[in-house]
Structures are given as structure tokens and as C-alpha cells.
Amino acid sequence: MKLGRRTFDIVNYVLLSLMGVACLFPVLHLLAISFSGAAPVSAGEVVIWPKDFTLSAYRFTLQKAEFLTATSVSVLRVILGCSLNMLLTMLIAYPLSKESVLRFRTGYVWYFVFTMLFSGGMIPTYLVVKDLGLLDTIWALVLPGAVPIFNVVLMLNFFRGIPKELEEAAFMDGAGYVSALFRIYAPLSLPVLATTGLFTFVTHWNSWFDGLIYNNSMSHYPLSTYLQTLQVTLNLNNLTAEQVMTFIQVNQQNAKAAQIFLSLVPIIAVYPFLQRYLVQGMVIGGVKE
Amino acid sequence: MKRIRQWPLHLMLLPGVVLVFIFAYVPMAGAIIAFKKFRPSKGIWNSEWVGWENFRYVFTLPDTMQVIWNTLYISSMKIVTGLVVPIVVAIMLNEVRKLVFKRTVQTLVYLPHFLSWVIIGSILVDMLSPSGGIVNKIIVALGGSPIYFLGSNTWFPFTLVVSNIWKEFGYGTIVYLAAITAINPTLYEAARVDGAGRFRQIWHITLPGMLPVIVLMGVLSLGNVLNAGFEQVFVLYSPAVYDSGDVLDTFVYRLGFIDMQYDVSTAVGLFKSAVSFVLICVSYWLAYRYANYRIF
């Protein structure tokens, strides 16, 4: 019996360690390639430790105009997109959390939730973005997803758990809804604000498909879309001459790895915070009475 | 509490309502081009009606049935593995007594969820390459012959499913771990007193304790039957594996953006949206009926 328990523990620890390693390995592999010389990389000699250590891939990347432009597009997108997402999420979640006060509440809720259940599809959405003249502007990447319904639901459920007496006292003192939202609800909702904020950040930073279809010119691509065009699996026939040129220039594996790794830095930087609030926000937001 | 003013609340909702109207409801109306012969010069509203013609055309294409089959095949394998693997890993994590170890593993396995398919795709292309990719080097070292994971129709769906497990299994454990913490610890004490070992405790206490959440997740995944994972397929596939890897969403993309057949592409998209809508409604109804689940 005792022996069985020990065997179980050992097997369990070994398997879980392997899973952990399997999840980290590709990132380490990438990092090792980015610091290695071109020759050992193309010979497939690099595993998780750099060979012929060099910083040339990073030097090359940081001087590349396309990489820097794409990064600046991504930064702008994250700043605009996240502020807009957070503001709208709060402005929608607050009234919807007032079950007995807000008139037509059910109507509003269905209006928003229905968009999670049904969509017009890729082309009709593209045509709307195009007809509004948003192609090749940052707004095409920010406005179509400006209302993240899932985050609204999370925040709405969190707001419901905040005691009404707090804001009623503020109303007595002459406060309005807006100051109740930003002065009472927001400070009490830090876990859910952190969760939704981090989700929004990751979503905007990682999104690439909208960047691909809503831009005609590569100079408007956000970083993740730009990285997608570097992919070897790409059918060269679908590329413009401009794209083929870039493709040839950067098809050095180590340069590609350096660019990918640099694009991961923000995600890795927020990851510890992301993880802390992840479970908390999901569990609290999902709780219903 | 006295009835307080209504209009500021409605005013707060207004910007969100307008944006959702423009970017969600207008495209829904625009989806009528599925029933029209779309001419860019005439626009959505003035193009002429053709009834079900676009749908009829799509179903005469030889690829369509294959695409639907691929979608169902890939998504159902993803749904099943997406349920089973996280459940098993959550139970394994729950059996770990060393908290530092447990936290470390959790930190590592949640990570891939936050990497985009573009990143994972590029890493996979390098790692799975038949010439010099690390995976094939290992296979060759073990005496096998190299496998073209991303270029062979036999291996491609399998590669999709496994890489999807790799990306999502850790994140999937969160909900089950939360369910396990809700189990009353005295049940385990009672079982130990009765002489139950680890496996019996897992089988008779942990699993039944997780069952409501398992049922809920299973039912909700029904809505994904037509979602084979657009971004993943898009970054990993190539014409060589269309036979096994082309799915509804990539088909819609190519019909629309490569072939420029806006109306036909919209018809396929609308077909997918409509079927998914029915499936989602059924799954939510089942979840509400049997797991007492409400989204809001």
C-alpha cells in the first residue's frame, strides 16, 4: 500500500514535470536560436543552448524599419484599444448591474449577448469597415472589437456583489452615477479590472488577422500581423512584391527567432500579474446567485 | 430607495450600443449578400437578388463536403481531448502535496494559452520541419524515418489536435481545479478512515465532485462543433494539406479574400453562423436545464 502510494507520487511528479518542460521548451528553443549563429541553426544543432553565441540577430532586428514600424503600430493599438475597451466595459457593466433600477435592462442584455451567439461573418464585417473608410487606419483594429462582451459579463457579475448601501450613501451626498462608478465601484473592483485589463492587453497584442485583412499596405501592419507574413508556410504567390522582398531579407532563422522573441517580451512581462488575477477574476466573475 | 433618474444610465450605455450596432448588427444585415449577386459597383443594397443560388453553387463545389467533414473531424477531436486532458491534469495537480511544485507547474502550463498562433505556428514550423527540425531529429535518432507533419494529409489533422492540446490543456485545468477546491475535505478524511487509497479517493470523491462542471463544460463545447480553430489552421496549413486541413473558416477566407467571391463566401459564413447559432442555443438550454447555468 505504502509502496503503491510512493510509486503514484513519483509517476505523478515526473509526468507533471514533463508537461511543464514541454510548455516551456519551445520558448527556450526559440531564445537559443535567436542568440546563435546562422550556420549551426540551419544545421539544426541548436536545442536549448545557443551555439556560436552572437547578438547579430537582435542588432539586425532593432535596425529593421519594418519591425520598428510594426511595433509602434502595435503599441498605439494597445493604448487606444485597451483604454476604449476598459472604458466601454465599465460604462456598460455598471448600468446593467442595476437589476431593479434600469428600465429595459433585459432588452439591453439580450442586445449585447446576441452578438456572442450570432455574427454577420467575415465579409460583411469587412465591407462595413471598408465603407466607413477605416481601412489602413488604426481604428479598423480598435473599433470593431471595442465592446468585449465576455469582459462585460465578468464585470457585471462582479459589480452585482458590491453592496448597494455604499453608493446610496454617496447619492445622499449628491454624487451622480458617473462618480459612483469611478469613485466607488472602480476602486472596489481591482481584481476584475486587472483581469479584464490584462485579457484585453493580451488580445490586442496578439491579434493579427484583422491587421491582415483591414490593411492594404504592410506599413500599417501591427507586429503580430507582420510576424505572420514572415512565415515559411506562406504561399509566395499570395504575396506582393514588397512582401516577397521582406520575406527574403529576414528569412534567416535566427533573425526570425529574435523578432518573435522580442514580440513575446510584453506578454512575458505581464504574465506574473496575469496569472495572479486569472483564477481570482474568473472565479469571482463566474459566481452567480 | 426612491426611483432615481434613468437617463444618465441610458446615456452611459449609448456609446456601447452604437458601436455594437455598427460593427455587429449592420454586418448581420449585410449578410443578405448571401442571397444576392454582389457587385461592388452597386453595393450591398442595390445588388440584385438571386435567392438560394449562392448556396446551391457552394454545394456543387467538389470541395465543400470535404471541408465540412474536415471541420467536424478536427473540431470533434479537439472537443474530446479538450475535455479529457484538462480533467486528468487537474486531478494530477490536485494530488501534488508540495505547493511550490504545484505552483511552478501551473505557471508553466498556463503560458502557451497566452501566446498567439502566429508565434506558435512559426515555432512549430521550425520544430516539425522534416529537414533539421528537432522533432524529426529525435525520430531519426530513434531509428524512424522523418515525418512531414505539416505537409502530409495523414499527419496534418493529428498535428493540429496535438498542438491545440499543448496550447490549451493547462488553461483548461483552471475551471476543474476550482471545482476540486469546492469539494468538502471531510469526505477525504472519512474515505481514509475507511481505508480508501489514492485511486479510490479520486474515483469516488474527486471525480463525482467535479461531475457537474464536467457536464457543464461538455455541454457548452457543443457550440464549437463547427469551430475547428481558424487561426491555427490558417498559420499551419498549405495547399498540400487542403484535403485534410481545409475547414469552413479558411474556406470562407479564401472564397472571400483570394477568389473575391464576396457573395459566395458570405453564404458559407452564414451557413456556419446559422448552424452554430442553433447549436449554441441548444447547448445553453441544456446547460440551464441540467446544470442550472446562466451566462448573466
Contacts between the chains, C-beta under 8 A, distances in Angstrom:
chain1	res1	chain2	res2	distance
A	1	B	197	6.6
A	4	B	197	6.8
A	4	B	198	7.8
A	5	B	197	7.1
A	5	B	198	6.2
A	8	B	95	7.6
A	8	B	198	5.5
A	8	B	199	7.8
A	9	B	95	7.7
A	12	B	92	5.5
A	12	B	95	5.7
A	12	B	96	6.9
A	13	B	96	7.2
A	13	B	101	7.0
A	15	B	92	6.7
A	16	B	89	7.8
A	16	B	92	5.9
A	16	B	93	6.8
A	16	B	96	6.9
A	16	B	101	7.6
A	16	B	105	4.9
A	17	B	105	7.3
A	19	B	89	6.9
A	19	B	105	6.9
A	19	B	108	7.7
A	19	B	109	5.9
A	19	B	169	7.9
A	19	B	170	7.7
A	20	B	104	6.7
A	20	B	105	4.7
A	20	B	108	3.8
A	20	B	109	6.2
A	21	B	108	7.7
A	22	B	166	6.8
A	23	B	108	4.8
A	23	B	109	5.1
A	23	B	111	5.7
A	23	B	112	5.4
A	23	B	166	7.2
A	23	B	170	6.4
A	24	B	108	5.3
A	24	B	111	7.1
A	26	B	120	7.4
A	26	B	123	4.6
A	26	B	124	7.8
A	26	B	127	6.7
A	27	B	111	7.6
A	27	B	123	8.0
A	29	B	123	7.1
A	29	B	127	6.9
A	29	B	134	6.9
A	30	B	123	5.7
A	33	B	126	7.5
A	42	B	132	6.9
A	43	B	132	6.8
A	44	B	131	7.8
A	44	B	132	3.3
A	44	B	133	7.0
A	44	B	134	6.9
A	44	B	137	6.0
A	47	B	134	6.5
A	88	B	15	6.3
A	88	B	16	5.0
A	88	B	19	7.2
A	91	B	12	4.7
A	91	B	13	7.0
A	91	B	15	6.6
A	91	B	16	6.3
A	92	B	12	7.6
A	92	B	13	6.0
A	92	B	16	4.4
A	94	B	9	7.9
A	94	B	12	6.5
A	95	B	9	4.1
A	95	B	10	7.4
A	95	B	12	5.3
A	95	B	13	5.4
A	96	B	13	7.7
A	98	B	9	6.9
A	101	B	3	7.7
A	101	B	4	6.8
A	101	B	6	8.0
A	101	B	9	7.3
A	102	B	6	7.4
A	102	B	9	5.4
A	103	B	6	5.8
A	108	B	13	6.2
A	108	B	17	7.6
A	109	B	296	5.7
A	111	B	17	6.9
A	111	B	20	7.1
A	112	B	16	7.5
A	112	B	20	6.4
A	113	B	295	6.8
A	113	B	296	6.5
A	115	B	20	6.0
A	115	B	24	4.1
A	115	B	25	7.7
A	117	B	277	5.6
A	117	B	280	5.3
A	117	B	281	7.1
A	118	B	28	6.8
A	118	B	273	5.8
A	118	B	276	8.0
A	118	B	277	4.8
A	119	B	24	6.9
A	119	B	27	7.0
A	119	B	28	7.2
A	119	B	273	5.7
A	120	B	24	7.2
A	120	B	26	7.6
A	120	B	27	2.9
A	120	B	28	4.1
A	120	B	29	7.4
A	120	B	30	5.7
A	120	B	31	4.5
A	120	B	273	7.6
A	121	B	27	6.9
A	121	B	31	5.8
A	121	B	252	7.0
A	121	B	265	7.9
A	121	B	266	5.7
A	121	B	269	3.2
A	121	B	270	6.1
A	121	B	272	7.8
A	121	B	273	6.1
A	122	B	249	8.0
A	122	B	252	5.6
A	122	B	253	6.5
A	122	B	256	6.0
A	122	B	265	7.1
A	122	B	269	5.8
A	123	B	33	7.5
A	123	B	252	7.7
A	123	B	256	4.6
A	123	B	262	5.0
A	123	B	265	5.1
A	123	B	266	4.8
A	123	B	269	6.7
A	124	B	26	7.9
A	124	B	27	3.9
A	124	B	28	7.4
A	124	B	29	8.0
A	124	B	30	3.5
A	124	B	31	4.9
A	124	B	33	6.9
A	124	B	44	7.9
A	124	B	266	6.0
A	124	B	269	7.9
A	125	B	23	6.9
A	125	B	27	4.3
A	125	B	30	7.9
A	126	B	256	7.5
A	127	B	27	7.6
A	127	B	30	5.8
A	127	B	33	8.0
A	127	B	44	6.5
A	127	B	262	7.4
A	128	B	22	6.8
A	128	B	23	6.6
A	128	B	26	5.2
A	128	B	27	5.4
A	128	B	30	6.4
A	129	B	23	7.9
A	132	B	22	7.6
A	143	B	19	6.6
A	143	B	22	7.9
A	143	B	23	6.5
A	144	B	23	4.4
A	145	B	23	7.8
A	146	B	16	7.9
A	146	B	19	4.9
A	146	B	23	7.4
A	147	B	16	5.0
A	147	B	19	5.6
A	147	B	20	5.3
A	153	B	295	6.3
A	153	B	296	5.6
A	156	B	296	6.7
A	157	B	296	7.6
A	164	B	1	7.9
A	168	B	1	6.3
A	171	B	4	6.8
A	176	B	8	6.4
A	177	B	8	4.8
A	177	B	9	6.2
A	177	B	12	6.8
A	178	B	8	7.1
A	178	B	12	7.5
A	181	B	12	7.8
A	202	B	114	5.4
A	206	B	114	7.7
A	206	B	115	7.6
A	206	B	116	3.6
A	206	B	118	7.7
A	207	B	116	7.7
A	208	B	116	6.5
A	208	B	118	5.2
A	208	B	231	7.9
A	209	B	230	7.7
A	209	B	231	6.3
A	209	B	234	7.4
A	213	B	257	6.3
A	224	B	116	5.7
A	224	B	118	5.2
A	224	B	119	7.8
A	225	B	118	7.9
A	227	B	118	5.3
A	227	B	119	7.1
A	227	B	122	7.0
A	228	B	118	4.6
A	228	B	121	7.8
A	228	B	235	6.6
A	230	B	122	7.1
A	231	B	118	7.6
A	231	B	121	6.3
A	231	B	122	5.8
A	231	B	125	6.6
A	231	B	235	6.4
A	232	B	122	8.0
A	232	B	125	5.5
A	233	B	121	7.5
A	233	B	125	5.8
A	233	B	150	6.8
A	233	B	235	7.1
A	233	B	236	6.6
A	233	B	237	7.4
A	233	B	238	5.2
A	235	B	238	6.7
A	235	B	239	6.7
A	238	B	258	6.9
A	253	B	126	6.7
A	256	B	122	6.6
A	260	B	119	5.6
A	260	B	122	5.8
A	260	B	123	7.4
A	263	B	119	7.0
A	264	B	115	7.0
A	264	B	119	6.6
A	267	B	114	5.6
A	267	B	115	6.9
A	271	B	111	6.8
A	271	B	114	6.7
A	274	B	114	6.8
A	275	B	106	7.8
A	275	B	107	6.2
A	275	B	110	6.1
A	278	B	110	7.2
A	278	B	174	6.9
A	279	B	174	5.9
A	279	B	177	7.8
A	279	B	178	6.9
A	282	B	174	6.3
A	282	B	175	7.5
A	282	B	178	7.6
A	283	B	178	5.4
A	288	B	294	6.0
